[in-house]
Amino acid sequence: MTRLLIGRSVSALATALIPTMLTLAVLRVTGDAAALGTVLAGEMVPMLLLLPVGGVLADRIRPGRVLLIADLTRCLSQAAIAAELLLGVHRLLDLTLLAALAGAAVAFGSPAVPRLVAAVVPGPERLRMNARIGVATSLSSVVAPSIAGGITLAAGPGWAAALTAVLFAGSALTLGGVRGGSPSVAERRSFRDDLVAGWREVKGRPWFLACVLGHGVWHFMAGLFLTLGPVAAVRDLGGEASWMVIVQSGTVGLVLGVFAVPRLPVRRPLVAIQAGAACYLLPLVALALPVPVAVVAAAYFVAMFGLGLLSPLWETVVAEEIPAAALGRVRAFDQLISFASRPFGLAVAAPLAGVTGVTALLLSGAVLVAAANLVALLPRFATTGPSKEAAITPASPPPLPRRP
């Protein structure tokens, strides 16, 4: 299990380095925002298109092997980007194609992660492991932009890409050696049959579908908040420093939530999950109203604390409720909704605000977030959901050095 945690932590750091590295590399080479959009879209589009394929393969092939291939592919793509930048070859098409290769690798690797965790980690320890991975992922998202930016300013984006490649090589070799998660018998069926069977697993669990759609709504509204928030902070809340206070408050809340969840006696996991998602209404309302920056920061802290609770609980509940042989396909659907919703929110935030006004958009979004997530707790879903008896109680205190 230690090897799994190390591998996922290294992979999370490498993944978090890529957006800042690519952004600075493209802007340094072209200075063109449209070119940056092309490269980032080059990574996102194949990832979304190939996620269902990745889900099927995650259920057919040993997950450690899938992650080995996926992270080695990302290692090679980042090494190629590093070589081009260090050699002074600045072709936008090359960067776009290499970003697309990395996005395809994410599509194949992401659905394999839940299968590997479920196969390697015993049920009573699963929540704690998901929380430790969540802490590593959250901290990576905080420190990675500074690391990538610092290396780029000191030595150039090529060296930041080189570091990313080295980290992916390390995670590939670490996770590739983790044993567990035998291929399912579904591998004897056609790809189409496997895909249809995975969708049946989703459709046969109304609680799961309701939760996933609710999570897609908060991801979409997070895209709106992260687009409109900086503008509102600069214009109405005292400038760029105000936005940094808000963002850092959310980061602290997220890390504390992930850290706290294995230590809490959660009697109704699904209630905690959906209530955590519904908390995202708070920063939307705060940003829409004329309140001080401290109130917005506090609201964002609470919202991100709720999402910190949500992530490891959701990973744990889904792994317990979904058959292991279908877990990759089911989680691929879940990830598809999440990966697509936030970029869509980022893209349409400004046009929507221009039509409805910022205040009306944020307040209606807050109502939508609460309604879409709390509807999963209605009796029609609760009676088909995880057992009310399946409480998650704190495990014995972990050793101090160790820790979604």
GIGI-V418443 format. One record per pair of residues at least 24 apart in sequence whose ideal C-beta (glycine too) atoms are under 6 Angstrom apart, sorted by sequence separation. I is the first residue (numbers start at 1). J is the second residue. If there is no record, write none. Layout:
# GIGI-V418443
{{I & J} {I & J}}
This chain:
# GIGI-V418443
{{77 & 101} {279 & 303} {77 & 102} {279 & 306} {74 & 102} {276 & 306} {74 & 105} {276 & 307} {73 & 105} {276 & 309} {277 & 310} {276 & 310} {70 & 105} {272 & 309} {273 & 310} {70 & 108} {70 & 109} {273 & 313} {272 & 313} {273 & 314} {67 & 109} {269 & 313} {67 & 112} {66 & 112} {249 & 297} {253 & 301} {257 & 305} {261 & 309} {269 & 317} {63 & 112} {256 & 305} {246 & 296} {250 & 300} {254 & 304} {258 & 308} {242 & 293} {246 & 297} {249 & 300} {253 & 304} {257 & 308} {261 & 312} {63 & 115} {245 & 297} {249 & 301} {253 & 305} {257 & 309} {54 & 107} {58 & 111} {63 & 116} {42 & 96} {46 & 100} {50 & 104} {54 & 108} {58 & 112} {246 & 300} {250 & 304} {254 & 308} {232 & 287} {39 & 95} {43 & 99} {47 & 103} {51 & 107} {55 & 111} {237 & 293} {35 & 92} {39 & 96} {42 & 99} {46 & 103} {50 & 107} {54 & 111} {58 & 115} {38 & 96} {42 & 100} {46 & 104} {43 & 102} {47 & 106} {218 & 277} {39 & 99} {43 & 103} {47 & 107} {120 & 180} {29 & 90} {119 & 180} {119 & 181} {215 & 277} {218 & 280} {214 & 277} {116 & 181} {321 & 386} {115 & 181} {317 & 386} {288 & 359} {85 & 157} {86 & 158} {85 & 158} {288 & 362} {287 & 362} {288 & 363} {82 & 158} {284 & 362} {82 & 161} {81 & 161} {82 & 162} {284 & 365} {285 & 366} {284 & 366} {78 & 161} {82 & 165} {281 & 366} {78 & 164} {79 & 165} {78 & 165} {281 & 369} {280 & 369} {281 & 370} {315 & 404} {75 & 165} {278 & 370} {312 & 404} {75 & 168} {311 & 404} {74 & 168} {75 & 169} {278 & 373} {277 & 373} {278 & 374} {71 & 168} {274 & 373} {71 & 171} {72 & 172} {71 & 172} {274 & 376} {274 & 377} {68 & 172} {67 & 175} {68 & 176} {142 & 251} {64 & 175} {64 & 176} {64 & 178} {270 & 385} {4 & 120} {138 & 254} {270 & 386} {138 & 255} {63 & 181} {62 & 181} {219 & 338} {223 & 342} {227 & 346} {1 & 121} {138 & 258} {222 & 342} {216 & 337} {220 & 341} {224 & 345} {228 & 349} {61 & 183} {212 & 334} {219 & 341} {223 & 345} {227 & 349} {60 & 183} {135 & 258} {219 & 342} {223 & 346} {269 & 392} {12 & 136} {16 & 140} {134 & 258} {135 & 259} {267 & 391} {8 & 133} {12 & 137} {16 & 141} {20 & 145} {59 & 184} {201 & 326} {212 & 337} {216 & 341} {220 & 345} {224 & 349} {266 & 392} {5 & 132} {9 & 136} {13 & 140} {17 & 144} {21 & 148} {59 & 186} {60 & 187} {131 & 258} {12 & 140} {16 & 144} {20 & 148} {24 & 152} {198 & 326} {202 & 330} {265 & 393} {20 & 149} {201 & 330} {265 & 394} {131 & 261} {228 & 358} {17 & 148} {131 & 262} {198 & 329} {202 & 333} {263 & 394} {25 & 157} {24 & 157} {128 & 262} {56 & 191} {127 & 262} {21 & 157} {56 & 194} {21 & 160} {56 & 195} {186 & 325} {21 & 161} {184 & 325} {221 & 365} {258 & 404} {17 & 164} {221 & 369} {14 & 164} {217 & 368} {218 & 369} {217 & 369} {14 & 167} {13 & 167} {14 & 168} {217 & 372} {10 & 167} {214 & 372} {214 & 373} {10 & 170} {11 & 171} {10 & 171} {214 & 376} {7 & 171} {211 & 376} {210 & 376} {7 & 174} {6 & 174} {7 & 175} {3 & 174} {210 & 381} {4 & 178} {207 & 381} {3 & 178} {206 & 381} {134 & 311} {207 & 384} {134 & 312} {206 & 384} {207 & 385} {131 & 312} {130 & 312} {127 & 312} {130 & 315} {130 & 316} {127 & 316} {126 & 316} {118 & 319} {114 & 319} {118 & 324} {115 & 327} {114 & 327} {115 & 328} {111 & 328} {114 & 331} {111 & 331} {111 & 332} {110 & 335} {127 & 392} {128 & 395} {135 & 403} {59 & 328} {58 & 328} {59 & 329} {134 & 404} {132 & 403} {133 & 404} {55 & 328} {56 & 329} {131 & 404} {55 & 329} {130 & 404} {55 & 332} {54 & 332} {52 & 332} {51 & 332} {51 & 335} {51 & 336} {48 & 340} {44 & 343}}
